[in-house]
Amino acid sequence: MKFNNKNFSKIDPEKIALYGVTENVEISFQKLLNGVANLEKICNTYNVPENSVITISCKGRLHQALYLLCGLNLPYIISPLNPEYKKEELERILNHSESKLVISDQDSFEGITDCTLLVKADINSLCDKTATAKTELNIKGELLIYTSGTTGNPKGVLLSASQILKNTEVAINSFGYNKDWISASLLPMFHTFTLISDLISILRVGGRCIICPTFNALTSLTIKTILKEKSIKSFSAVPIIFQAINALFQLEDMSNLMFAISGAAPLTEKVRLDFYSKFHAQIVPCYGLSETTCFATISPLQEIKPKAVGKPAGIMIKVVNMQCLKEELLPGQVGEIVMKGASVIGSGYFKDQVHRDSYTLDGYFRTGDLGYFDSDGYLYISGRKKNMIIRGGKKIYLEDVNHCIEELSWVNECVSIAIVQENEEDESIAFIVIQQPEKRSKQDILQHVSAKLTLLHLPDHIEFIDKIPRTKTGKPRIQQLKNIMLSNGI
């Protein structure tokens, strides 16, 4: 049966909706309803006008999830921020958003402006019984996500209640979530991936979400225990986390797992197949942007194709000629991926003028990503529009080079970046993390690429490094890689 409720399914108020692992605290649906009423009272006390921005920046992940969920049930714009932001970045974002209220679990908060109030997050007071408790959950607020991608200044993506509801509805129907589902959230809550995939979608059908610590080397043992003890059926992660899980976890640690969901960065076939072989559960490749709420494509659970990111998730997607955006390309032809639909932003970025190059003339959002469809309607990502080089008049997509190098059994991961300078030939540099130091052979890399691709694909420079610097959502930090390049005299 397809889920098409306007908002939330009928819920059992006494059922546990959230469990915070670090805090060891359970939050029932009734406490969520109390939280909505108590947060509304706070906003009224401080005279926060409706449709104002409320910023949530909590190091406690249960705090972040709880205040965000309650806020989305009120007529405000909820903006979750990275709690690790420094003063300069906080000031820039708070000034841009004109936030009227900041909710934080820290005793001090840098970046507060004269027009912004600070409220200390507290689970007990928020969830206390109230005579004016709501009787149902009803998303009516908006979500403001600040995203910087891998380069450039952060931009505000404003997502409406209807966009959130549509994208979570597609997720529910695609993944088969139901009232008995238990998910785990391992990813940062200042991006939409875990919010849509693991949190809001699950609660809409009356299921439960386990709020784990963000995955890293120090928390992996705790997360391993939780996945087993709490009978987790699904979680979302980025490829580097799946790589770590393959190395550290055993089958019995995830005996209840139905599947896991991958996004935010390219997933290698080696990682996907190793995961399935070890845990007998699929990694479901997906693709999306903050600008598409979360999911733009989802792979059908029973028909996952190697290297594909799935089929359109309730939106329209085209691959167009970069020189003539009106020309839709045929299957197999690489072009720019453009999108339009119920969960895609249609009027540019928050408080920023809509630039003509953000959309096609017929209103499709330009992702800046390159890819192609196959004849069955599956989408494949070839790379970023700017992450390519031109040699002999031929476009070389550097993600193709990454995938090729990662086929080598002794290579953990590879990230290639373009070096493009005026009046100079385009060059590329491949940063490679390997498993076995004794096999640090650049010649083997070059031979493999030339045999699998073409001589035009050969990287001009190869750097072996211990670790690819990444954002918390798994995207390579391009500027840090460029700094490595400069320090090595390239």
Secondary structure, 3 states (H helix, E strand, C coil): CCCCCCCCCCCCCCCEEEEECCCCEEEEHHHHHHHHHHHHHHHHHCCCCCCCEEEECCCCHHHHHHHHHHHHCCCCEEEECCCCCCHHHHHHHHHHHCCCEEEECCCCCCCCCCCCEEEECCHHHHHCCCCCCCCCCCCCCEEEEEECCCCCCCEEEEECHHHHHHHHHHHHHHHCCCCCCEEEECCCCCCHHHHHHHHHHHHHCCCEEEECCCCCCCCHHHHHHHHHHCCCCEEEECHHHHHHHHHHCCHHHHCCCCEEEECCCCCCHHHHHHHHHHHCCEEEEEECCHHHCCCCEECCCCCCCCCCCCEECCEEEEEECCCCCCCECCCCCCEEEEEEECCCCCCCCCCCCCCHHHECCCCCEEEEEEEEECCCCCEEEEEECCCEEEECCEEEEHHHHHHHHHCCCCEEEEEEEEECCCCCCCEEEEEEEECCHHHCCHHHHHHHHHHHCCHHHCCCEEEECCCCCECCCCCECHHHHHHHHHHCCC
